[in-house]
Amino acid sequence: MRVFVTGATGNIGSAVVKDLIAAGHEVLGLCRSDDKAAALAATGAEVHRGSIEDEDSLKRGAARSDGVIHLAFNHNFANFVANCEDDRRVIRVLGSALAGSDRPLLVTSGTPIANTVPGEPAREGNATIGADVHPRAASEEAAVEVAASGVNVSVVRLPQVHDPVTQGLITPAIGLYREKGLCAYVGDGLNRWPAAHVLDVARLYRLAVEKAEPNARYHAVAEEGVPMRDVVEAIGRRLKLPVKSITPEESQTFFGWLAMFASRDMPASSEQTRRTLGWHPTGPGLIEDLDQLRV
């Protein structure tokens, strides 16, 4: 296949590109930066100049592909709601270029969208919340919309995707801890976040685009739920900073925009995904990578 990958130079995207090429596929990678274009080309991918703001470049890339993996997302969380709505627009644009064909479109979302059964992990077939509850659900709402127009679309829901450099939402939390000189968790810290190593996640995207199953939902989850207290204690050890429990009332002041996630219990299952795709994650766990955190 020739696969058009948005976000091809990001932490997850670059791993996806390498996995696709190693499996014999061709990659057309969206890129706006000269420096990143050189690195992308060095992997063996073809560079497609453009951006998620340039709708024509998105349409041209999709038109030249046998399938699309959409990973690009603006991670400026100060504008989280606007960025999620922008992703809705991008998915509509990509869908318009694929409508009426069997070429797959993989859309990226997050496992919390399916945390809808109290006390149980998010599962692939769960009902989902809407963008009025969690802004990231806009991506899945757009996926449903473009599916109705004849697009072969499926969704990959991400947990905290990690290596020793980047760990999803944990990365900005680490920056905050450095700034404040204190690593904090909320209450007893037993709320859980799911996780997976970036190379395992990359392999899942490749398996999903190869399968091209319409309306599928996949959970890229290796660890169902790592307690936040364990996460914060690992960070504290590595950064040599004190670790402290704070109250929910203190959370907003301490965490800022991260407060909406800091105390959420977000376990997620990938049982169905593993069975459907034959996906078996083998990478290091989240705590292992945090113990090797580059400081």
C-alpha positions as a Markdown table, in Angstrom:
| # | Residue | x | y | z |
|---|---|---|---|---|
| 1 | Met | 0.0 | 0.0 | 0.0 |
| 2 | Arg | 0.9 | 3.6 | -0.4 |
| 3 | Val | -0.2 | 5.2 | 2.9 |
| 4 | Phe | -0.6 | 8.9 | 3.5 |
| 5 | Val | 0.4 | 9.8 | 7.1 |
| 6 | Thr | -0.4 | 13.1 | 8.7 |
| 7 | Gly | 1.7 | 13.9 | 11.7 |
| 8 | Ala | 4.5 | 11.8 | 10.1 |
| 9 | Thr | 7.3 | 13.6 | 11.9 |
| 10 | Gly | 5.7 | 13.4 | 15.4 |
| 11 | Asn | 6.8 | 11.0 | 18.1 |
| 12 | Ile | 4.1 | 8.4 | 17.1 |
| 13 | Gly | 4.0 | 9.3 | 13.5 |
| 14 | Ser | 7.7 | 8.8 | 12.9 |
| 15 | Ala | 7.4 | 5.3 | 14.5 |
| 16 | Val | 4.4 | 4.5 | 12.3 |
| 17 | Val | 6.3 | 5.6 | 9.2 |
| 18 | Lys | 9.2 | 3.3 | 10.0 |
| 19 | Asp | 6.9 | 0.4 | 10.8 |
| 20 | Leu | 5.0 | 0.8 | 7.6 |
| 21 | Ile | 8.2 | 0.9 | 5.5 |
| 22 | Ala | 9.7 | -2.1 | 7.3 |
| 23 | Ala | 6.6 | -4.0 | 6.4 |
| 24 | Gly | 7.0 | -3.2 | 2.7 |
| 25 | His | 4.5 | -0.3 | 2.4 |
| 26 | Glu | 5.2 | 3.0 | 0.7 |
| 27 | Val | 4.7 | 6.2 | 2.8 |
| 28 | Leu | 3.7 | 9.6 | 1.8 |
| 29 | Gly | 4.3 | 11.8 | 4.8 |
| 30 | Leu | 2.8 | 15.2 | 5.4 |
| 31 | Cys | 5.4 | 17.7 | 6.4 |
| 32 | Arg | 5.6 | 21.5 | 6.6 |
| 33 | Ser | 9.2 | 22.0 | 8.0 |
| 34 | Asp | 12.4 | 21.8 | 5.9 |
| 35 | Asp | 14.4 | 20.3 | 8.8 |
| 36 | Lys | 11.8 | 17.6 | 9.5 |
| 37 | Ala | 11.4 | 17.0 | 5.7 |
| 38 | Ala | 15.0 | 15.9 | 5.5 |
| 39 | Ala | 14.6 | 13.5 | 8.5 |
| 40 | Leu | 11.4 | 12.1 | 7.0 |
| 41 | Ala | 13.0 | 11.5 | 3.6 |
| 42 | Ala | 15.9 | 9.8 | 5.3 |
| 43 | Thr | 13.5 | 7.1 | 6.6 |
| 44 | Gly | 12.6 | 6.2 | 3.0 |
| 45 | Ala | 9.3 | 8.0 | 3.0 |
| 46 | Glu | 8.2 | 10.5 | 0.3 |
| 47 | Val | 7.7 | 14.0 | 1.6 |
| 48 | His | 4.4 | 15.6 | 0.9 |
| 49 | Arg | 4.7 | 19.3 | 1.7 |
| 50 | Gly | 1.7 | 20.9 | 3.4 |
| 51 | Ser | -0.1 | 21.1 | 6.7 |
| 52 | Ile | -3.4 | 20.4 | 8.4 |
| 53 | Glu | -4.3 | 24.0 | 7.8 |
| 54 | Asp | -3.8 | 23.6 | 4.0 |
| 55 | Glu | -6.9 | 21.7 | 2.9 |
| 56 | Asp | -5.7 | 21.3 | -0.7 |
| 57 | Ser | -2.5 | 19.6 | 0.5 |
| 58 | Leu | -4.6 | 17.2 | 2.6 |
| 59 | Lys | -6.8 | 16.4 | -0.4 |
| 60 | Arg | -3.9 | 15.9 | -2.7 |
| 61 | Gly | -2.1 | 13.6 | -0.3 |
| 62 | Ala | -5.3 | 11.5 | 0.3 |
| 63 | Ala | -5.9 | 11.3 | -3.5 |
| 64 | Arg | -2.4 | 9.8 | -4.1 |
| 65 | Ser | -2.8 | 7.2 | -1.4 |
| 66 | Asp | -4.3 | 3.7 | -0.9 |
| 67 | Gly | -5.1 | 4.6 | 2.7 |
| 68 | Val | -4.7 | 7.4 | 5.2 |
| 69 | Ile | -3.5 | 7.4 | 8.8 |
| 70 | His | -4.4 | 10.7 | 10.4 |
| 71 | Leu | -2.1 | 11.4 | 13.4 |
| 72 | Ala | -1.6 | 15.1 | 13.2 |
| 73 | Phe | -3.0 | 17.1 | 16.1 |
| 74 | Asn | -2.2 | 20.5 | 17.6 |
| 75 | His | -1.1 | 19.7 | 21.1 |
| 76 | Asn | -1.3 | 23.2 | 22.4 |
| 77 | Phe | -3.7 | 22.3 | 25.2 |
| 78 | Ala | -4.3 | 25.9 | 26.1 |
| 79 | Asn | -6.5 | 25.9 | 23.0 |
| 80 | Phe | -7.7 | 22.3 | 23.4 |
| 81 | Val | -11.4 | 22.8 | 22.5 |
| 82 | Ala | -10.5 | 24.8 | 19.3 |
| 83 | Asn | -7.9 | 22.2 | 18.3 |
| 84 | Cys | -10.4 | 19.4 | 18.7 |
| 85 | Glu | -12.8 | 21.2 | 16.5 |
| 86 | Asp | -10.0 | 21.8 | 14.0 |
| 87 | Asp | -9.5 | 18.1 | 13.9 |
| 88 | Arg | -13.1 | 17.6 | 13.1 |
| 89 | Arg | -12.6 | 19.8 | 10.0 |
| 90 | Val | -9.4 | 17.9 | 9.0 |
| 91 | Ile | -11.2 | 14.6 | 9.1 |
| 92 | Arg | -14.1 | 15.9 | 7.0 |
| 93 | Val | -11.5 | 17.1 | 4.4 |
| 94 | Leu | -9.7 | 13.8 | 4.3 |
| 95 | Gly | -13.0 | 12.0 | 4.1 |
| 96 | Ser | -14.2 | 14.1 | 1.2 |
| 97 | Ala | -11.1 | 12.8 | -0.8 |
| 98 | Leu | -11.8 | 9.2 | 0.0 |
| 99 | Ala | -15.6 | 9.0 | -0.2 |
| 100 | Gly | -17.0 | 6.3 | -2.4 |
| 101 | Ser | -13.8 | 4.2 | -2.3 |
| 102 | Asp | -12.7 | 1.3 | -0.2 |
| 103 | Arg | -9.5 | 3.1 | 0.8 |
| 104 | Pro | -9.2 | 3.2 | 4.6 |
| 105 | Leu | -9.0 | 6.3 | 6.8 |
| 106 | Leu | -7.7 | 5.7 | 10.3 |
| 107 | Val | -8.7 | 8.5 | 12.7 |
| 108 | Thr | -7.0 | 9.1 | 16.1 |
| 109 | Ser | -9.0 | 9.6 | 19.3 |
| 110 | Gly | -8.4 | 8.8 | 23.0 |
| 111 | Thr | -9.6 | 5.9 | 25.2 |
| 112 | Pro | -11.4 | 8.2 | 27.7 |
| 113 | Ile | -14.1 | 8.7 | 25.0 |
| 114 | Ala | -15.3 | 5.2 | 25.9 |
| 115 | Asn | -15.0 | 5.4 | 29.7 |
| 116 | Thr | -18.8 | 5.3 | 29.9 |
| 117 | Val | -19.4 | 2.4 | 32.2 |
| 118 | Pro | -18.7 | 3.4 | 35.8 |
| 119 | Gly | -16.1 | 1.3 | 37.5 |
| 120 | Glu | -15.2 | -0.6 | 34.3 |
| 121 | Pro | -12.4 | 0.0 | 31.8 |
| 122 | Ala | -13.2 | 1.6 | 28.5 |
| 123 | Arg | -14.0 | -1.0 | 25.9 |
| 124 | Glu | -14.0 | -0.8 | 22.1 |
| 125 | Gly | -17.8 | -1.3 | 21.8 |
| 126 | Asn | -18.8 | 1.0 | 24.7 |
| 127 | Ala | -21.1 | 3.9 | 24.0 |
| 128 | Thr | -19.1 | 7.1 | 23.7 |
| 129 | Ile | -19.4 | 10.5 | 25.2 |
| 130 | Gly | -19.9 | 13.6 | 23.0 |
| 131 | Ala | -17.7 | 16.6 | 22.4 |
| 132 | Asp | -19.9 | 18.6 | 24.8 |
| 133 | Val | -18.5 | 16.3 | 27.6 |
| 134 | His | -14.9 | 15.7 | 26.2 |
| 135 | Pro | -13.7 | 17.9 | 23.4 |
| 136 | Arg | -11.6 | 15.1 | 21.8 |
| 137 | Ala | -14.8 | 13.3 | 21.0 |
| 138 | Ala | -15.1 | 15.7 | 18.0 |
| 139 | Ser | -12.8 | 13.4 | 16.1 |
| 140 | Glu | -15.0 | 10.4 | 16.6 |
| 141 | Glu | -18.1 | 12.4 | 15.7 |
| 142 | Ala | -16.4 | 13.4 | 12.5 |
| 143 | Ala | -15.5 | 9.8 | 11.8 |
| 144 | Val | -19.2 | 8.8 | 12.1 |
| 145 | Glu | -20.1 | 11.6 | 9.8 |
| 146 | Val | -17.7 | 10.7 | 7.1 |
| 147 | Ala | -18.6 | 7.0 | 7.4 |
| 148 | Ala | -22.2 | 8.0 | 6.6 |
| 149 | Ser | -20.9 | 9.6 | 3.3 |
| 150 | Gly | -19.3 | 6.3 | 2.2 |
| 151 | Val | -15.8 | 6.5 | 3.7 |
| 152 | Asn | -14.1 | 3.3 | 5.0 |
| 153 | Val | -13.2 | 4.9 | 8.4 |
| 154 | Ser | -12.0 | 3.3 | 11.6 |
| 155 | Val | -10.8 | 4.8 | 14.9 |
| 156 | Val | -7.6 | 4.2 | 16.9 |
| 157 | Arg | -8.0 | 5.3 | 20.5 |
| 158 | Leu | -4.8 | 6.2 | 22.3 |
| 159 | Pro | -3.8 | 5.9 | 25.9 |
| 160 | Gln | -0.6 | 7.6 | 27.3 |
| 161 | Val | 1.9 | 6.7 | 24.6 |
| 162 | His | 5.4 | 6.6 | 25.9 |
| 163 | Asp | 9.1 | 6.1 | 25.6 |
| 164 | Pro | 11.9 | 7.6 | 27.7 |
| 165 | Val | 11.3 | 11.0 | 26.1 |
| 166 | Thr | 7.6 | 11.5 | 25.6 |
| 167 | Gln | 4.6 | 10.1 | 27.6 |
| 168 | Gly | 1.4 | 11.7 | 26.4 |
| 169 | Leu | -0.2 | 14.0 | 29.0 |
| 170 | Ile | 2.5 | 13.0 | 31.5 |
| 171 | Thr | 5.0 | 15.0 | 29.5 |
| 172 | Pro | 3.5 | 18.4 | 30.2 |
| 173 | Ala | 2.9 | 17.3 | 33.8 |
| 174 | Ile | 6.6 | 16.6 | 34.1 |
| 175 | Gly | 7.3 | 20.2 | 32.9 |
| 176 | Leu | 5.0 | 21.5 | 35.5 |
| 177 | Tyr | 6.7 | 19.5 | 38.2 |
| 178 | Arg | 10.1 | 20.8 | 37.2 |
| 179 | Glu | 8.7 | 24.4 | 37.3 |
| 180 | Lys | 7.1 | 24.0 | 40.8 |
| 181 | Gly | 9.8 | 21.8 | 42.3 |
| 182 | Leu | 7.2 | 19.3 | 43.5 |
| 183 | Cys | 5.5 | 16.2 | 42.0 |
| 184 | Ala | 1.8 | 16.0 | 43.0 |
| 185 | Tyr | -1.0 | 13.6 | 42.7 |
| 186 | Val | -4.7 | 14.1 | 43.7 |
| 187 | Gly | -6.1 | 12.4 | 46.8 |
| 188 | Asp | -4.9 | 8.8 | 47.2 |
| 189 | Gly | -3.6 | 8.7 | 43.6 |
| 190 | Leu | -5.3 | 5.5 | 42.8 |
| 191 | Asn | -6.9 | 6.8 | 39.7 |
| 192 | Arg | -5.5 | 4.9 | 36.7 |
| 193 | Trp | -4.3 | 5.9 | 33.3 |
| 194 | Pro | -3.8 | 3.3 | 30.4 |
| 195 | Ala | -0.5 | 3.2 | 28.6 |
| 196 | Ala | 1.4 | 1.7 | 25.7 |
| 197 | His | 4.9 | 1.9 | 24.3 |
| 198 | Val | 5.2 | 3.9 | 21.1 |
| 199 | Leu | 6.6 | 1.0 | 19.0 |
| 200 | Asp | 3.6 | -1.2 | 20.0 |
| 201 | Val | 1.3 | 1.6 | 19.0 |
| 202 | Ala | 3.0 | 2.1 | 15.7 |
| 203 | Arg | 2.5 | -1.6 | 14.9 |
| 204 | Leu | -1.2 | -1.4 | 15.8 |
| 205 | Tyr | -1.7 | 1.4 | 13.3 |
| 206 | Arg | 0.0 | -0.6 | 10.6 |
| 207 | Leu | -2.2 | -3.7 | 11.3 |
| 208 | Ala | -5.3 | -1.6 | 11.4 |
| 209 | Val | -4.7 | 0.1 | 8.0 |
| 210 | Glu | -3.8 | -3.3 | 6.5 |
| 211 | Lys | -7.1 | -4.8 | 7.8 |
| 212 | Ala | -9.1 | -1.8 | 6.6 |
| 213 | Glu | -12.2 | -2.8 | 8.6 |
| 214 | Pro | -15.0 | -0.2 | 8.2 |
| 215 | Asn | -16.3 | 1.3 | 11.5 |
| 216 | Ala | -13.8 | -0.5 | 13.7 |
| 217 | Arg | -12.7 | 0.8 | 17.0 |
| 218 | Tyr | -9.2 | -0.1 | 18.3 |
| 219 | His | -7.6 | 0.5 | 21.7 |
| 220 | Ala | -3.8 | 0.8 | 21.5 |
| 221 | Val | -3.6 | -0.2 | 25.2 |
| 222 | Ala | -0.8 | -2.4 | 26.6 |
| 223 | Glu | -1.3 | -1.6 | 30.3 |
| 224 | Glu | -5.0 | -1.3 | 31.3 |
| 225 | Gly | -4.4 | 1.2 | 34.1 |
| 226 | Val | -1.3 | 2.5 | 35.9 |
| 227 | Pro | -2.1 | 4.2 | 39.2 |
| 228 | Met | -1.2 | 7.9 | 39.1 |
| 229 | Arg | 0.6 | 7.6 | 42.5 |
| 230 | Asp | 3.0 | 5.1 | 40.9 |
| 231 | Val | 3.5 | 7.4 | 37.9 |
| 232 | Val | 4.2 | 10.5 | 40.1 |
| 233 | Glu | 6.5 | 8.6 | 42.5 |
| 234 | Ala | 8.5 | 7.3 | 39.5 |
| 235 | Ile | 8.8 | 10.9 | 38.2 |
| 236 | Gly | 9.8 | 12.1 | 41.6 |
| 237 | Arg | 12.6 | 9.5 | 41.9 |
| 238 | Arg | 14.0 | 10.4 | 38.5 |
| 239 | Leu | 13.8 | 14.1 | 38.9 |
| 240 | Lys | 14.9 | 13.9 | 42.6 |
| 241 | Leu | 11.9 | 16.0 | 43.6 |
| 242 | Pro | 9.5 | 15.6 | 46.6 |
| 243 | Val | 6.2 | 13.8 | 46.0 |
| 244 | Lys | 3.0 | 15.0 | 47.7 |
| 245 | Ser | -0.7 | 14.3 | 47.7 |
| 246 | Ile | -2.9 | 17.4 | 47.1 |
| 247 | Thr | -6.7 | 17.8 | 47.5 |
| 248 | Pro | -9.1 | 18.1 | 44.7 |
| 249 | Glu | -9.6 | 21.7 | 45.7 |
| 250 | Glu | -5.9 | 22.4 | 45.3 |
| 251 | Ser | -5.7 | 20.6 | 42.0 |
| 252 | Gln | -7.0 | 23.4 | 39.8 |
| 253 | Thr | -4.5 | 25.9 | 41.1 |
| 254 | Phe | -1.6 | 23.4 | 40.9 |
| 255 | Phe | -2.3 | 21.7 | 37.6 |
| 256 | Gly | -4.1 | 24.5 | 35.6 |
| 257 | Trp | -5.5 | 23.0 | 32.4 |
| 258 | Leu | -4.2 | 19.5 | 33.4 |
| 259 | Ala | -6.6 | 19.5 | 36.3 |
| 260 | Met | -9.4 | 18.1 | 34.1 |
| 261 | Phe | -7.3 | 14.9 | 33.7 |
| 262 | Ala | -5.2 | 14.7 | 36.9 |
| 263 | Ser | -7.7 | 12.9 | 39.0 |
| 264 | Arg | -9.7 | 11.1 | 36.4 |
| 265 | Asp | -9.8 | 7.3 | 36.5 |
| 266 | Met | -9.4 | 6.2 | 32.9 |
| 267 | Pro | -8.6 | 2.5 | 32.7 |
| 268 | Ala | -9.0 | 0.9 | 29.2 |
| 269 | Ser | -9.1 | -2.6 | 27.8 |
| 270 | Ser | -7.7 | -3.8 | 24.5 |
| 271 | Glu | -9.0 | -7.3 | 24.7 |
| 272 | Gln | -11.1 | -7.0 | 21.5 |
| 273 | Thr | -8.3 | -5.2 | 19.6 |
| 274 | Arg | -5.8 | -7.9 | 20.4 |
| 275 | Arg | -8.1 | -10.6 | 19.3 |
| 276 | Thr | -9.2 | -8.8 | 16.1 |
| 277 | Leu | -5.7 | -7.6 | 14.9 |
| 278 | Gly | -3.5 | -10.3 | 16.5 |
| 279 | Trp | -1.8 | -7.4 | 18.2 |
| 280 | His | 0.5 | -8.4 | 21.1 |
| 281 | Pro | 2.3 | -5.5 | 22.8 |
| 282 | Thr | 5.9 | -6.3 | 23.9 |
| 283 | Gly | 7.5 | -2.9 | 24.7 |
| 284 | Pro | 8.6 | -1.6 | 28.1 |
| 285 | Gly | 5.9 | -0.5 | 30.6 |
| 286 | Leu | 5.2 | 3.1 | 31.5 |
| 287 | Ile | 7.0 | 3.0 | 34.8 |
| 288 | Glu | 10.0 | 1.4 | 33.2 |
| 289 | Asp | 10.3 | 4.2 | 30.7 |
| 290 | Leu | 9.8 | 6.8 | 33.4 |
| 291 | Asp | 12.7 | 5.2 | 35.3 |
| 292 | Gln | 14.8 | 5.9 | 32.2 |
| 293 | Leu | 13.3 | 9.4 | 31.7 |
| 294 | Arg | 15.8 | 11.7 | 29.9 |
| 295 | Val | 16.6 | 14.4 | 32.4 |
